[in-house]
Amino acid sequence: MVQTSTTGEIMQRAMMLVKNKGNGALEYANQMFKRTQKTYDKEEQVYWQKIAMQIELLIEGNDPSKNSLL
C-alpha cells in the first residue's frame, strides 16, 4: 500500500478538527471513516482511521482525569 499522507499531515488535521469542533471532532472523524467504508477506498479509510486515533490521543491528553502525570 502506498502511503499518501505523512504523520505530520495526520497530526495537523487532527489538531485542526479538535480546535474547530472540540469533543465533536472524534465523532466527525468517525463519521468520515464510515463514509469511506461505503466507497471502498482503502487509503481514505486508513487516513480517517488514523485521524480518529490521533484525535482520541489529543482529547485524552487534555483530560486531567486521564492524564497520569497530574
mmCIF file of the C-alpha atoms, coordinates in Angstrom:
data_MODEL
# 
_entry.id   MODEL 
# 
loop_
_atom_site.group_PDB 
_atom_site.id 
_atom_site.type_symbol 
_atom_site.label_atom_id 
_atom_site.label_alt_id 
_atom_site.label_comp_id 
_atom_site.label_asym_id 
_atom_site.label_entity_id 
_atom_site.label_seq_id 
_atom_site.pdbx_PDB_ins_code 
_atom_site.Cartn_x 
_atom_site.Cartn_y 
_atom_site.Cartn_z 
_atom_site.occupancy 
_atom_site.B_iso_or_equiv 
_atom_site.pdbx_formal_charge 
_atom_site.auth_seq_id 
_atom_site.auth_comp_id 
_atom_site.auth_asym_id 
_atom_site.auth_atom_id 
_atom_site.pdbx_PDB_model_num 
ATOM 1  C CA . MET A 1 1  ? 0.000   0.000  0.000  1.00 0.00 ? 1  MET A CA 1 
ATOM 2  C CA . VAL A 1 2  ? 1.283   3.447  -0.899 1.00 0.00 ? 2  VAL A CA 1 
ATOM 3  C CA . GLN A 1 3  ? 1.291   5.894  1.952  1.00 0.00 ? 3  GLN A CA 1 
ATOM 4  C CA . THR A 1 4  ? -0.392  9.077  0.741  1.00 0.00 ? 4  THR A CA 1 
ATOM 5  C CA . SER A 1 5  ? -0.214  11.102 3.936  1.00 0.00 ? 5  SER A CA 1 
ATOM 6  C CA . THR A 1 6  ? 2.509   11.749 6.446  1.00 0.00 ? 6  THR A CA 1 
ATOM 7  C CA . THR A 1 7  ? 2.274   11.573 10.198 1.00 0.00 ? 7  THR A CA 1 
ATOM 8  C CA . GLY A 1 8  ? 2.585   15.352 10.276 1.00 0.00 ? 8  GLY A CA 1 
ATOM 9  C CA . GLU A 1 9  ? -0.408  15.753 7.989  1.00 0.00 ? 9  GLU A CA 1 
ATOM 10 C CA . ILE A 1 10 ? -2.476  13.440 10.197 1.00 0.00 ? 10 ILE A CA 1 
ATOM 11 C CA . MET A 1 11 ? -1.477  15.398 13.298 1.00 0.00 ? 11 MET A CA 1 
ATOM 12 C CA . GLN A 1 12 ? -2.252  18.748 11.671 1.00 0.00 ? 12 GLN A CA 1 
ATOM 13 C CA . ARG A 1 13 ? -5.673  17.577 10.517 1.00 0.00 ? 13 ARG A CA 1 
ATOM 14 C CA . ALA A 1 14 ? -6.472  16.086 13.929 1.00 0.00 ? 14 ALA A CA 1 
ATOM 15 C CA . MET A 1 15 ? -5.399  19.251 15.746 1.00 0.00 ? 15 MET A CA 1 
ATOM 16 C CA . MET A 1 16 ? -7.436  21.415 13.383 1.00 0.00 ? 16 MET A CA 1 
ATOM 17 C CA . LEU A 1 17 ? -10.540 19.293 13.959 1.00 0.00 ? 17 LEU A CA 1 
ATOM 18 C CA . VAL A 1 18 ? -10.113 19.363 17.749 1.00 0.00 ? 18 VAL A CA 1 
ATOM 19 C CA . LYS A 1 19 ? -9.635  23.135 17.639 1.00 0.00 ? 19 LYS A CA 1 
ATOM 20 C CA . ASN A 1 20 ? -12.689 23.709 15.449 1.00 0.00 ? 20 ASN A CA 1 
ATOM 21 C CA . LYS A 1 21 ? -15.048 21.014 16.716 1.00 0.00 ? 21 LYS A CA 1 
ATOM 22 C CA . GLY A 1 22 ? -13.830 20.335 20.243 1.00 0.00 ? 22 GLY A CA 1 
ATOM 23 C CA . ASN A 1 23 ? -15.011 16.972 21.564 1.00 0.00 ? 23 ASN A CA 1 
ATOM 24 C CA . GLY A 1 24 ? -17.177 16.642 18.434 1.00 0.00 ? 24 GLY A CA 1 
ATOM 25 C CA . ALA A 1 25 ? -14.003 16.134 16.396 1.00 0.00 ? 25 ALA A CA 1 
ATOM 26 C CA . LEU A 1 26 ? -13.870 12.437 17.188 1.00 0.00 ? 26 LEU A CA 1 
ATOM 27 C CA . GLU A 1 27 ? -17.470 11.921 16.112 1.00 0.00 ? 27 GLU A CA 1 
ATOM 28 C CA . TYR A 1 28 ? -16.775 13.807 12.883 1.00 0.00 ? 28 TYR A CA 1 
ATOM 29 C CA . ALA A 1 29 ? -13.685 11.716 12.079 1.00 0.00 ? 29 ALA A CA 1 
ATOM 30 C CA . ASN A 1 30 ? -15.582 8.512  12.799 1.00 0.00 ? 30 ASN A CA 1 
ATOM 31 C CA . GLN A 1 31 ? -18.413 9.625  10.504 1.00 0.00 ? 31 GLN A CA 1 
ATOM 32 C CA . MET A 1 32 ? -15.916 10.341 7.740  1.00 0.00 ? 32 MET A CA 1 
ATOM 33 C CA . PHE A 1 33 ? -14.382 6.898  8.283  1.00 0.00 ? 33 PHE A CA 1 
ATOM 34 C CA . LYS A 1 34 ? -17.815 5.275  7.958  1.00 0.00 ? 34 LYS A CA 1 
ATOM 35 C CA . ARG A 1 35 ? -18.488 7.206  4.738  1.00 0.00 ? 35 ARG A CA 1 
ATOM 36 C CA . THR A 1 36 ? -15.256 5.926  3.224  1.00 0.00 ? 36 THR A CA 1 
ATOM 37 C CA . GLN A 1 37 ? -16.297 2.364  4.019  1.00 0.00 ? 37 GLN A CA 1 
ATOM 38 C CA . LYS A 1 38 ? -19.198 2.824  1.609  1.00 0.00 ? 38 LYS A CA 1 
ATOM 39 C CA . THR A 1 39 ? -16.836 3.844  -1.190 1.00 0.00 ? 39 THR A CA 1 
ATOM 40 C CA . TYR A 1 40 ? -14.374 1.003  -0.529 1.00 0.00 ? 40 TYR A CA 1 
ATOM 41 C CA . ASP A 1 41 ? -11.467 3.457  -0.757 1.00 0.00 ? 41 ASP A CA 1 
ATOM 42 C CA . LYS A 1 42 ? -8.932  1.733  1.478  1.00 0.00 ? 42 LYS A CA 1 
ATOM 43 C CA . GLU A 1 43 ? -6.491  4.659  1.537  1.00 0.00 ? 43 GLU A CA 1 
ATOM 44 C CA . GLU A 1 44 ? -9.198  7.077  2.666  1.00 0.00 ? 44 GLU A CA 1 
ATOM 45 C CA . GLN A 1 45 ? -10.342 4.568  5.299  1.00 0.00 ? 45 GLN A CA 1 
ATOM 46 C CA . VAL A 1 46 ? -6.838  4.342  6.712  1.00 0.00 ? 46 VAL A CA 1 
ATOM 47 C CA . TYR A 1 47 ? -6.472  8.133  6.566  1.00 0.00 ? 47 TYR A CA 1 
ATOM 48 C CA . TRP A 1 48 ? -9.641  8.810  8.587  1.00 0.00 ? 48 TRP A CA 1 
ATOM 49 C CA . GLN A 1 49 ? -8.957  5.936  10.964 1.00 0.00 ? 49 GLN A CA 1 
ATOM 50 C CA . LYS A 1 50 ? -5.534  7.425  11.762 1.00 0.00 ? 50 LYS A CA 1 
ATOM 51 C CA . ILE A 1 51 ? -7.057  10.859 12.265 1.00 0.00 ? 51 ILE A CA 1 
ATOM 52 C CA . ALA A 1 52 ? -9.674  9.430  14.643 1.00 0.00 ? 52 ALA A CA 1 
ATOM 53 C CA . MET A 1 53 ? -6.979  7.640  16.645 1.00 0.00 ? 53 MET A CA 1 
ATOM 54 C CA . GLN A 1 54 ? -4.901  10.827 16.843 1.00 0.00 ? 54 GLN A CA 1 
ATOM 55 C CA . ILE A 1 55 ? -7.917  12.834 17.986 1.00 0.00 ? 55 ILE A CA 1 
ATOM 56 C CA . GLU A 1 56 ? -8.510  10.306 20.761 1.00 0.00 ? 56 GLU A CA 1 
ATOM 57 C CA . LEU A 1 57 ? -4.941  10.816 21.925 1.00 0.00 ? 57 LEU A CA 1 
ATOM 58 C CA . LEU A 1 58 ? -5.246  14.598 21.779 1.00 0.00 ? 58 LEU A CA 1 
ATOM 59 C CA . ILE A 1 59 ? -8.507  14.615 23.717 1.00 0.00 ? 59 ILE A CA 1 
ATOM 60 C CA . GLU A 1 60 ? -7.171  12.173 26.323 1.00 0.00 ? 60 GLU A CA 1 
ATOM 61 C CA . GLY A 1 61 ? -4.062  14.332 26.694 1.00 0.00 ? 61 GLY A CA 1 
ATOM 62 C CA . ASN A 1 62 ? -6.241  17.330 27.504 1.00 0.00 ? 62 ASN A CA 1 
ATOM 63 C CA . ASP A 1 63 ? -8.362  15.440 30.031 1.00 0.00 ? 63 ASP A CA 1 
ATOM 64 C CA . PRO A 1 64 ? -6.794  15.772 33.506 1.00 0.00 ? 64 PRO A CA 1 
ATOM 65 C CA . SER A 1 65 ? -8.682  12.722 34.772 1.00 0.00 ? 65 SER A CA 1 
ATOM 66 C CA . LYS A 1 66 ? -6.931  10.586 32.137 1.00 0.00 ? 66 LYS A CA 1 
ATOM 67 C CA . ASN A 1 67 ? -3.509  12.171 32.438 1.00 0.00 ? 67 ASN A CA 1 
ATOM 68 C CA . SER A 1 68 ? -1.362  10.108 34.761 1.00 0.00 ? 68 SER A CA 1 
ATOM 69 C CA . LEU A 1 69 ? 1.235   12.895 35.084 1.00 0.00 ? 69 LEU A CA 1 
ATOM 70 C CA . LEU A 1 70 ? -1.087  15.165 37.022 1.00 0.00 ? 70 LEU A CA 1 
# 
